Amino acid sequence: MDQFLLELKKLPRPQPILLGAVIAFLGMVLYAYREVIEWYWLPRWGDENGYYSYAYLVPPLALVMIWMRRERLLQLEARPSWLGVPLFLIGMGVHLLGHWGYSSWVSSMAFPILLIAGSLLLWGTKITGVLLYPLLFLYLMMPMPSVVFDEVTNPIKVWSTEVAIAMLSPFYRILQTSQVTFMMPSGYELHVGVECSGFKVTIALLTFILFFFTIVNMPLWKKLILPAALLPIAVISNGLRIALIGVAGHEWGDYAAKVAHEGYETTLPLLGTVNIPTTGALEILIPFVSLFLLARWLGWNK
């Protein structure tokens, strides 16, 4: 904390007019998005059974990225650019199109565009170039529409099911009744739903990887290997989780499968009722460790 305060003292004092312009612009954008934030973003971010609980971290991580670029920013001179005007008009057009068309997702797509336009108007192209990645990073907090969500999660469900069946087949005689449903020899049937698609962990890890890009010093082609490897790693780890749930259901019945899927709920002193994760922990641990080891293998050593 002391180091952070020391770094803050090194920063030049902001010009009152520029600071006022920044606050006014941000206030205007947030006011324009008040309904989208209240009725679209926050309910999905706060849904404990949803897929966007990580989204609360995206704005703070974007601010951290900007803070890490502070030395580069201090070396640049602010030269406001009129290029921000057409970009601002495009952003407002997209936002209004979403507003009039009752599509909060379309409106959401304009949010980073408006921030980039504001940066161009206030500071110019060079400073905006440094801020571009953190501002585009904000797209990761935007909930997807259900149509797009289904198109993304359905293939992942099918692939994860195939991986699970491949893992179980050497030990059990599996009857596959659909692309995402199979039956164990005992008669226990497992249907891989959206919550078992692994999408929640995959998108959260993708967010971490794209933030990780800013703190590692590796060639770009090596960095790009990490998001490319994420999907197969996530599918394999999710397939393993599904296979373990199937084994639990086959060997010990429905309740064991439920515990394997949802975790074990118990009451602890002081903490009250808590849920102890079971196979769900593997869904996070395996991809995280795998990506960490891959990054080390690629040359990251910090």
Secondary structure, 3 states (H helix, E strand, C coil): CHHHHHHHHHCCCCCHHHHHHHHHHHHHHHHHCHHHHHHHHHHHHCCCCCCCHHHHHHHHHHHHHHHHCHHHHHCCCCCCCCCHHHHHHHHHHHHHHHHHCCCHHHHHHCHHHHHHHHHHHHHCHHHHHHHHHHHHHHHHHCCCCHHHHHHHHHHHHHHHHHHHHHHHCCCCCCEEEECCEEECCCCCEEECCHHHCCHHHHHHHHHHHHHHHHHCCCCHHHHHHHHHHHHHHHHHHHHHHHHHHHHHHHHHCHHHHHHHHHCEEEEECCCEEEEECCHHHHHHHHHHHHHHHHHHHHCCCC
